[in-house]
Amino acid sequence: MKNIRFDFGVLIKGNPQIDNALHRIIDDNPLEFFEVMRPSCEALWATAALKMMNVVFTQIPLHKLFKD
């Protein structure tokens, strides 16, 4: 994970200096930023995966998934 780049667009509307400084901090410390964001990202992906699995498995009858 050497070349991590984040593109958040405008983070601070109306103050480009602070916005640019914040982007520079994130770009200069991508691994640290990723570690801080990891719990939120994991929770988001877990929720998305669970919703997708619920949609898939509610469409397939149980008798097709499991033998008697």
C-alpha positions in Angstrom: 0.0 0.0 0.0 2.6 2.5 -1.1 0.6 4.6 -3.5 -2.6 5.4 -1.7 -4.3 8.5 -3.0 -7.6 9.9 -1.7 -9.8 12.3 -3.7 -12.5 13.8 -1.6 -13.1 16.8 -3.8 -13.9 20.0 -1.8 -13.8 19.3 1.9 -14.0 22.9 3.2 -16.3 25.1 1.1 -15.4 28.8 0.9 -11.8 28.4 2.2 -9.5 27.0 -0.4 -6.4 27.5 1.7 -7.7 25.3 4.5 -9.1 22.8 2.0 -5.7 22.6 0.2 -3.9 22.2 3.5 -6.2 19.4 4.6 -5.7 17.6 1.3 -1.9 18.0 1.7 -2.0 16.5 5.2 -4.0 13.5 4.0 -1.8 13.1 0.9 1.4 13.3 3.0 0.2 10.7 5.5 -2.0 8.3 3.6 -1.3 5.2 5.7 -2.0 7.0 9.0 -5.2 8.5 7.5 -6.2 5.0 6.2 -5.7 3.5 9.7 -7.9 6.2 11.2 -10.6 5.6 8.7 -10.3 1.8 8.7 -13.1 1.1 11.3 -15.6 3.3 9.4 -14.7 1.7 6.1 -14.9 -1.8 7.5 -18.4 -1.1 9.0 -19.5 0.4 5.7 -18.4 -2.6 3.7 -19.8 -5.0 6.2 -23.2 -3.3 6.1 -23.2 -3.2 2.2 -22.2 -6.9 2.0 -24.9 -7.9 4.5 -27.6 -6.0 2.6 -26.5 -7.6 -0.7 -26.5 -11.1 0.8 -29.9 -10.5 2.3 -31.2 -9.5 -1.1 -29.7 -12.5 -2.8 -30.7 -15.1 -0.2 -34.3 -13.8 0.2 -34.7 -14.6 -3.6 -33.5 -18.2 -3.2 -35.8 -20.7 -1.4 -34.1 -22.5 1.5 -34.8 -26.0 0.0 -32.7 -25.0 -3.0 -29.8 -24.1 -0.7 -29.9 -27.0 1.7 -30.8 -30.6 1.2 -33.1 -32.3 3.6 
